């Protein structure tokens, strides 16, 4: 299946072999009678006022998030203390009744047999009592695709020292932003106790294009300087290269440091230029960074234990977009230009316009006798 996507003036050949082009909104407006066009302009002015009110709404939502973050924090602090082994939860605090059917239907005799086997194992091996919940955050990083894609093998020993991840919201009167704080126990890799990543946001219509406003946008992010111990910086690697002297013909070996793939490059993000002009690779990298920051804030930090056990991963999969031959994926904020174009399927032509959808098309052959079925569900991270 093929599809073109881009600006509204791009064409697509339809099934009859002719080229159709999306009709310009400006052209439609120009065809209206003068009196009607005048009233449409009045409606647009009202729409701009609506956008300004909507911006105020999101500012109040941000304040509400900040207020409730303070209520969540004592619970997150207790979570950190249990994870690190600073406190041991009481028997009452550890009571949990699972609602999983397979556990409820387990026969009593099987339970007894398992208990006997466990008792034998305990007698054969010394009882281990690990401190807290070992590798809690590292397990989450390795389980979530978005994070595991950034994770390298040399990052794992460092992330074993990660104690907690917190989200801090900007104070009243300050520009809208949120900060991710990664708290580490003392380790042999760097001196920082906390690594930070600040995401700056904007919640106001663009005067030059007020109708594009869809809520808060992440507009920039700022990392922090990591104070690495000597020889422990995993974001760079040393390579050796042979150089030949042009005149004498002698060969010497030089060493130089080059960038190295690492999760810790997360704290040295691509900077958005003041004029907003970026090449495609940088734009994609920054957009991905914004998505990851939002995912930490909205999913990982609030629901950490469920990502540790894998339950949140099952939930994410159950509500993910699933289209046969086509996959949509939502993004939390508008980060790239709107996608406009035609999409051809076996049974119809669709025209789509979306400022917040990225589209990926995949060819997939059907088995003999298998029908193409489109299934649509939504994930909003």
Secondary structure, 3 states (H helix, E strand, C coil): CCEEEECCCCEEECCCCCEEECCCHHHHHHCCCHHHHHHHHHHHHHHHHHHHHHHHHHHHHHHHHHHHHHHHHHHHHHHHHHHHCCCCCCHHHHCCCCCCHHHHCCCHHHHHHHHHHHHHHHHHCCCCCCCCCCCHHHHHHHHCHHHHCCCCHHHHHHHCCEEEEEEEECCCCCCCEEEEEEEECCCCCECCCEEEEEEEEECCCECCEHHHCCCCEEEEEECCCCCECCCCCCCEEEEEEEEECCCCCCEEEEEEEEECCCHHHHHCCCCCCCCCCCCHHHHHHHHHHHHHHHHHHHHHCCCHHHHHHCHHHHHHHHCCCCECCEEEEECCCCCCCCEEEEEECCCCEEEEEECCEEEEECCCCCCCCCCCCCCCCCCCC
